[in-house]
Amino acid sequence: MELFYAHSVEGGVCYLDAEESQHCVKVLRHRAGDAVDIIDGLGTLYHCSLILDSPKGAQARILSQESNWGCHPYSLTVGCCPTKNNDRFEWFVEKATELGIDRIVPLIGERSERKVYKTDRAARIALSATKQSLKARIPEIAEPVSVKDFIRRDPSPLKLIAYCFEDETHPRRSIMEVLKDFKEREITVLIGPEGDFSQEEAAAAIEAGYIPVHFGASRLRTETAAVTAVEAVYLNFC
C-alpha cells in the first residue's frame, strides 16, 4: 500500500507538496484518474482520485475517508536526550514511530553531550516512518527543552523516568509492572543522555510525581532504552 502525505486538505481536495508530488508523479508514475491513498498526518486516511498529476503540486479528490486509521489506543510522550551520534537518535525516532508514539521531546540534560538539536531531519524521518508503518498520524517532534523545564510542565497522569543508578529511598520498578498496575493510557517516559540523568534531575522528577523504572538487568544505550520504553507501552496495550 502506497501512502502520500497531504500538507493541506481543503474543499474535498488533498494537496501534496513538491516532494510528495515528485514521488507520486515522477517516481511512481501516477497519472490523473489513478486511485491514491493520502494521509493528513492527524489520523485520517483519504481514499482519493488524482486530478492533477503535476510533479510540483499534485492534487487529489477525496472519495472516502477513515478516521483514526492505524492509530494506537494510548497517548505516549517520550522525552529523550539526543545522543552525541545523531544517527542513533534518528534511529530511535524511526523505530518509535513504527511502533506507535505521539510526541518526541529532545531533552537537554545536565550531562548531555549534545546541547543543540535541530528537529527538521527528525520530522522528515518521522513522516517517512509513519507512511512505511501504515499510520495516518505523524508524531510531533517538539523543540528541545531542558530536563527540569520539561519536568515542571509535564501534565501526564502517568509519568516515568528511567535512570541507571540505584536509590534505596525510591527503588526502581519494572516498567511492565508499573504499566499493568496503573493502567493509565496517557503516559510520559523520560530517557537520559549517555552520562545518565544527574541526581538533581532525578530528584526533581520524583518530587514532580515521576516513578523510577528500569528495563531489566541489561544496561542499555540511550536510543535502545528509548525504543524499549515505546515497545513496552505498545505491547502492554496492543
N, C-alpha and C positions, 0 to 999 in steps of 0.2 A: 504494500500500500504506500503510495507516494503522498506526502503531505507538503503543503506550502503554507507560508505564514503571511497573513494579510496585515499590513501596517494600518489599514483603515477599512472599516465596514460601514457603508452608508447607502441608504436608499435601495436596499436589496442587492447591492453590488460589493464584492470584495476587491480591494485594490492592493496589488503587490508592488513592493519597491523594486528598484533596479536589480538588486542582487537576486531576489526571489524570481523576478521575471526572466532574468538571464538563464537561471537554472531551468525554469519551466519551459521556456520557448526555445532557447538555443541548445541546451544540453539534452533535455528530454524530448524536444521537438513537438511539443503540444501545439495544436492549432485551434482556431476558433471553432466552436462546436464540440470540442473534446470535454469529457467529464473529468473534473478535477476536485480533489478534496482539500479544503483550506481550513486552517485553524486561526483563531483570533488572539491566541496567547492568554485568554482569560477563562478558558474552559469550554468553549463552544467549537464544534466541528461543523463546517458547512459543506454540503454536497452541492457542487456548482457546475455550470456550463461556461466554458471560456468564451468570452465575447470579444476580447481584444487581445491578440497574440503579439503584442509589442514587447521586445526584449528590454525596453526602457521603462515600461509601466503596463504590465498585463492587468486585465480586468476580467472578473467572472461573475455571472448572475447566480444568485443563491436559489437553489431549487428546494432544499430542505435543510434542516439543521438538527444537531443533537447537543443538548446541554450537558455539562459535567462529563464530557467524554474523556475516558482514560484517567479520570481523577481518582484520588485515594481518600479513604474515609477518616482522615485525620488532618491536622494542620501542624506542620513541623518547621521550626526555625532552627538552623544550626549556625551559631556564632563560632567561627574558626579563625585562628591566627594564620595568615598566609605564610607559606614556607619560604625559606631562603631560595630554593629552587622553584621557580614559578610553575614549571611543568607539573610538579607534584600537586600543587593546589588546584590547577586546572583539571587534573585527573579526578580529583575529588568532586569538582563541580559537575563534570560529565557523569560520573557514576552515581552521584546523589540524585541528579536529575532523572536518570534512567530508573532508579528505584522509586522515587517519589518524595519530593521536598518542595516546600512553598517559599522559603526565604533563606538566602545565604548571606550572612553578615561577616565581612572581613574584619577581624578584631586586631587591634594593635595593643599588645601586652607589654608589660614592663621588661620582659625578656625576649621580646620579638626581635628576630634578626632582620626582618623586613618591616620597615617603618612607614613605607609608602606603597600603596597598592592602587592601580588603575583598573576599573571594572569593565572597560569596553570589551576586551577579549573574552573575559569570563561570560559576559552576557551573550556573545555570539556562540560560545561553546554550549551554553545552556539552551539556546534556541535549537541548535543542531541536535542535541541530545533529546530534546522534547519531541522533535519530529521523528527521530530514529526509534524512540521507545513508544511511539503511538500514544501521545498525550496531546491535549489541547490547551493545557495551562503551562505557561513558562514560569519557572521560579524567578522570584525577584532577586537580583544581585544588588544588595544595598551598598551604600557608600561606606567606606571604612570608618570605624569609631573605636575609641579606646575601650578596653575591657571594663573599666569601672563606670564609664558613662553608659555603656550598654546595660550593665547590671542595674543601674539606677532606673532605667527607663523600661525594662522588660516587663510587660503585663501578663505573660503567660501563666495559666493556672498551675502547670507542672513545669518546674524549672530544674534542670540537671546540669551538673558540672563534673567533668572528668579531669582528674589530675593523677600524677604518679606517686606522690609521697603519701605516707601514712599519717593519720591524725587520730589519736585514740579518743579524743573528745567527739569527733564527728567521723566515725568509721565509714568507709565507702561501701556501697551495696552494689550488687549486680544490677546492671541496667534492665535486664529482663525481669528481675524480681520487682523492681520499682514500677515498671510499666504495668505489670499484672496487678500489683497492689492498688495503684491509684486509678487506673482505667480512664484517665483524662485523655482527651483527643486533641488538645491544644498544648503543644509541647515545645520547649526550648532546650537545646543541648549546647553547652559551651565546651570547646576543644582548644587547648592551649598551644603555644608555639613549641619549637624543638627543645627549648630550655624549660618548658612547663610553665604553668601559672606560678606567680610568686605566692608566698604565704599570705601576703596582704590582700592580693586579689581573691584568693580562695576564701579568706575570712570575710571579705566584703560580700562575696556571693552567698555564703552560708547565712550571713546576717540578713540578706535580702530574700531568703527563703529557698535558695537552691539546695538540692540534695546531691551530695557527693556520690558518684557512681564509678564503677570500673567495668572493663570489658573482658575480664578473665585474667588468667595468670600471665599471659604474654605481654611484653612491653611493646607497644605499637608506635609506629611513626605517626606524626600529626595527621597526615592525609588518610592513613589507614584507620586510625581511631575515628575520624570524622565519618568515613564511609560505613564503618561498623556501627556507629550510632544510628545512622539513617537506616541501615539494614535491620537493626534491632526493632526500630519503630515499625518499619514496613512489615516484618514477619509477625509482629505482635498483633497487627490489625488486619492484615490482608490474607 
